[in-house]
Amino acid sequence: LIHARTATKVLEVLAWRNGVETAADLYNLGRDVPWPELMDVEGTLRVDATLTGGVAQALAHSHFSSLTLKNAVVDSFRGENQLGRRPSVAKDGCDVPLHLFLDRDRCTLYRSLSSESLHKRGYRSRTSHR
């Protein structure tokens, strides 16, 4: 969407909620987002999670929290279409990179509007310093 050559990420808030302490709470937050309006069923996504101190024990593993949110997204699409089609997960070069931040019982879900980090775009290999 945005191809800026800056060190700053541009994040759009998709959802936030207080009182997120269980996997079901996190899953429900993900299901409340209108995913078909934000991405195509043929698209790809990635979920990165950042956890701070004081997160509930049920959500204390970032990979588990990422998978829980990913399941909510793909289940939203499966419920929308009768063929059971869903978006794929892509570790690199995805269409919709999502960032999940859990701080104690507050959860904020962002969509990244900026492109990949400069170090992933080959920035240094294309420039010459003299």
C-alpha positions as a Python dict, from the first residue, in 0.01 Angstrom:
ca = {
    (1, 'L'): (0, 0, 0),
    (2, 'I'): (263, 250, 106),
    (3, 'H'): (617, 210, -26),
    (4, 'A'): (796, 456, 199),
    (5, 'R'): (1171, 437, 249),
    (6, 'T'): (1158, 528, 615),
    (7, 'A'): (1239, 338, 931),
    (8, 'T'): (888, 391, 1067),
    (9, 'K'): (604, 144, 1026),
    (10, 'V'): (257, 272, 948),
    (11, 'L'): (-3, 71, 1141),
    (12, 'E'): (-381, 91, 1118),
    (13, 'V'): (-580, -10, 1426),
    (14, 'L'): (-834, -278, 1329),
    (15, 'A'): (-960, -370, 1676),
    (16, 'W'): (-880, -329, 2043),
    (17, 'R'): (-1031, -460, 2359),
    (18, 'N'): (-969, -467, 2733),
    (19, 'G'): (-1024, -783, 2934),
    (20, 'V'): (-857, -1023, 2688),
    (21, 'E'): (-737, -1303, 2915),
    (22, 'T'): (-823, -1627, 2733),
    (23, 'A'): (-782, -1775, 2388),
    (24, 'A'): (-1159, -1743, 2343),
    (25, 'D'): (-1140, -1368, 2417),
    (26, 'L'): (-866, -1325, 2158),
    (27, 'Y'): (-1049, -1541, 1903),
    (28, 'N'): (-1370, -1338, 1948),
    (29, 'L'): (-1178, -1014, 1897),
    (30, 'G'): (-1049, -1151, 1568),
    (31, 'R'): (-1394, -1268, 1458),
    (32, 'D'): (-1541, -922, 1518),
    (33, 'V'): (-1325, -766, 1243),
    (34, 'P'): (-1495, -749, 897),
    (35, 'W'): (-1217, -943, 721),
    (36, 'P'): (-1386, -977, 379),
    (37, 'E'): (-1385, -596, 359),
    (38, 'L'): (-1010, -583, 434),
    (39, 'M'): (-870, -865, 223),
    (40, 'D'): (-956, -1111, -50),
    (41, 'V'): (-1010, -1481, 22),
    (42, 'E'): (-731, -1552, -230),
    (43, 'G'): (-491, -1327, -40),
    (44, 'T'): (-222, -1412, 211),
    (45, 'L'): (-169, -1300, 567),
    (46, 'R'): (83, -1317, 848),
    (47, 'V'): (27, -1255, 1219),
    (48, 'D'): (310, -1135, 1442),
    (49, 'A'): (246, -1108, 1815),
    (50, 'T'): (421, -890, 2071),
    (51, 'L'): (354, -961, 2438),
    (52, 'T'): (448, -741, 2731),
    (53, 'G'): (468, -824, 3099),
    (54, 'G'): (156, -923, 3282),
    (55, 'V'): (-19, -1105, 2996),
    (56, 'A'): (-254, -1381, 3115),
    (57, 'Q'): (-91, -1724, 3133),
    (58, 'A'): (-331, -1859, 2867),
    (59, 'L'): (-188, -1613, 2612),
    (60, 'A'): (172, -1596, 2733),
    (61, 'H'): (318, -1768, 2425),
    (62, 'S'): (337, -1537, 2122),
    (63, 'H'): (314, -1821, 1867),
    (64, 'F'): (-5, -1954, 2027),
    (65, 'S'): (-159, -1605, 2031),
    (66, 'S'): (-66, -1557, 1663),
    (67, 'L'): (-224, -1890, 1568),
    (68, 'T'): (-540, -1813, 1765),
    (69, 'L'): (-586, -1486, 1579),
    (70, 'K'): (-504, -1649, 1243),
    (71, 'N'): (-771, -1913, 1312),
    (72, 'A'): (-1026, -1639, 1379),
    (73, 'V'): (-943, -1472, 1047),
    (74, 'V'): (-965, -1788, 835),
    (75, 'D'): (-1279, -1907, 1015),
    (76, 'S'): (-1441, -1573, 929),
    (77, 'F'): (-1386, -1650, 561),
    (78, 'R'): (-1497, -2011, 590),
    (79, 'G'): (-1822, -1888, 743),
    (80, 'E'): (-1872, -1634, 461),
    (81, 'N'): (-1837, -1871, 166),
    (82, 'Q'): (-1994, -2210, 110),
    (83, 'L'): (-1683, -2368, -41),
    (84, 'G'): (-1482, -2339, 279),
    (85, 'R'): (-1220, -2126, 102),
    (86, 'R'): (-981, -1929, 318),
    (87, 'P'): (-677, -1705, 286),
    (88, 'S'): (-334, -1864, 303),
    (89, 'V'): (-56, -1785, 545),
    (90, 'A'): (269, -1650, 400),
    (91, 'K'): (572, -1591, 615),
    (92, 'D'): (732, -1356, 362),
    (93, 'G'): (570, -1117, 117),
    (94, 'C'): (214, -1149, 246),
    (95, 'D'): (-73, -927, 133),
    (96, 'V'): (-197, -844, 484),
    (97, 'P'): (63, -832, 760),
    (98, 'L'): (-107, -819, 1099),
    (99, 'H'): (49, -715, 1429),
    (100, 'L'): (-105, -824, 1757),
    (101, 'F'): (1, -642, 2074),
    (102, 'L'): (-98, -781, 2412),
    (103, 'D'): (-26, -568, 2718),
    (104, 'R'): (-165, -717, 3039),
    (105, 'D'): (-533, -766, 2949),
    (106, 'R'): (-544, -507, 2668),
    (107, 'C'): (-522, -634, 2312),
    (108, 'T'): (-471, -418, 2004),
    (109, 'L'): (-473, -557, 1650),
    (110, 'Y'): (-303, -361, 1372),
    (111, 'R'): (-270, -398, 997),
    (112, 'S'): (63, -282, 861),
    (113, 'L'): (22, -37, 575),
    (114, 'S'): (393, -6, 505),
    (115, 'S'): (600, -238, 295),
    (116, 'E'): (869, -473, 423),
    (117, 'S'): (1156, -341, 634),
    (118, 'L'): (1442, -183, 445),
    (119, 'H'): (1676, -470, 532),
    (120, 'K'): (1430, -717, 373),
    (121, 'R'): (1400, -511, 52),
    (122, 'G'): (1766, -526, -44),
    (123, 'Y'): (1817, -156, 26),
    (124, 'R'): (2186, -186, 107),
    (125, 'S'): (2271, -414, -184),
    (126, 'R'): (2137, -158, -434),
    (127, 'T'): (2325, 142, -300),
    (128, 'S'): (2690, 222, -325),
    (129, 'H'): (2870, 422, -62),
    (130, 'R'): (3186, 599, -167),
}
